[in-house]
Amino acid sequence: MNLILWRHAEAEDQASSDLARQLTSRGRKQAQGIAKWLRARLDDDALFLASPATRTIQTAEAFGDRYRVVDELAPGRSAADVLDAAGWPEGIGQTVVIVGHQPTLGCVAALLLTGEEMEWAIKKSGIWWFQGRTRAGDGQTVVRAVMNPDLL
């Protein structure tokens, strides 16, 4: 299984509620850049799961309209919630893209690589791409890519 953690792009600081915060014009450009990078590398059957927050939905929409909103990805949810939503390590699909929030996504990255939750930083609109595999009967997590919009 491939698991891609995509942090939402830059969003406005204030709105009627945290869930209503929208992407800034810079955030839209960030999301479009990462979406273009992903589009060149993903198969058509990749599943996109987004938090119910407006900023994550707008980030996912940069890739297209093939995303599902999942409450378990809302701000403040746990790393375990994210992994459960994706079905890690077996997966609900061959490739699952999670569009979510900090610090949760950083905690997921740390958990997958170290076995412990730590608040690792993922830049706005940045992705961490993991692959689960089995070698000699043991499950392994491999980092396939880390990309940030400022590297495009």
N, C-alpha and C positions, 0 to 999 in steps of 0.2 A: 504494500500500500504506500502511496505517496500522500503525505500530509503537508499542505502548504498553509502557513500562518501568515496572513496579510493584515497588518495593522491599518486601520482607517487612515485616510489622508488628512492633511491639515484642515481643521474645522474652526468655525467661529467660536469665540470665547463665551459669548452670552446668547441665550435664547430663552423662550418661555419655559423650557425644561431641559435637562441634560439630554434626554432622548431626542429632542427637537433640533439640536445643534446641526447646522448644515456645513458642507464643505465651503471653504473660501475659493476664490478663483485660483490661487496657487495650489490648493488641495485638489481641485479638479484636474489641473495639469499633472500633478504628482500621480494621481490615480490613473489617468490616461496613459502616462509613460509606463507604469508598471503593468497595466493591462496589456499594452502592446508587447512588452517583453514576455509576459506569460503566454499570450496568444501564439507566439512563435514556438512555444515549447510544450504546450498542453494538447492532449488528445481531446477530441470532441465530446467524450463522455465524462469529462471532469465535472464533479459536483461542487457547486458553490453554496456555502451556508453563511448567512449574514446575521449579525446581531439585529435586534429590532430598532436600534438607534438610526436616525436619519443619516448620519455621517457614514455609517458602515454600508447602508443600502446604496447611498450615492457612490461610494467607492466601488462596490460590487457592480453597479450599473455601468461603470467604465468598461467592464469586460462584456457586458450584454445583459439581457433580461433573464438569464437562466440561473437564477439564484433562488434559494429558499430562506425565508426568515425563520430563525430558530431562537426561542426565548432563552435557552440554555447558554447563549453566547452574549447575553446582555451585560452591560457594565456591572462589575462587582461579582460576577459568577466565578467559579473556581476552575483551576486547571483540569480537575477531574470532570467537570461539566463539559468542557471543551472536548476532551478526549472521548467522553461518552457520546457526544453529539456526532463526532466523526467516526465512531466505531473502532477507534485505534485499539489494537494494531491490525485487526483483520480488515476493517474498513467497511463503510456502507457503500463504497465504490472504490475503484482502482486508484483514483486520485480525488482527494477531498480538499477544497480550498476553504479555509475558515477566515472570514472577514470579521475582525473583532477589535479588542481594546487592550490597552496597557492598564495595569500591570499584568493582567491575566495571561496574555500571549507570551510575555517574557517568562512567566512562571512555567508555562507549558514547555517552552524551549529548554529551560534549565532542567525540568523534570525528565524530559526525553533524553537529554545528554548526560546528566549526572545522577539521576535517580532522586534528586532533591528539588523541591520548589525554592527558587530564589528569584528575586525581582530583577531579571536581566532586562536591559533596555532594547526595544525594537523601535527604530525610527518611524516617524509618520510615513505611511504608505510603503514601509519596508516589508519584505517577505523573508521568511525562513522556510526552506523546503527540506523536509525530512522524508526518508524512505525507511520503512520497516522491512527487514528481511530475516531469513533464517540461515545460519551457517553452522554445520555440524550439530544440528539440533538445538542450537541456541538462538534466541531472538536478538537481533541487533538493530540499532538505530543509526542510520547514516545521514550526514548532512550533505544534501545534493547541491544546495545553493543558498546564498544569502545575498539579497539585492536591496539596494536603497535607491530612491529616485534620483539622488544627486550623483549616482554613478552612471546614469544613462547618458 
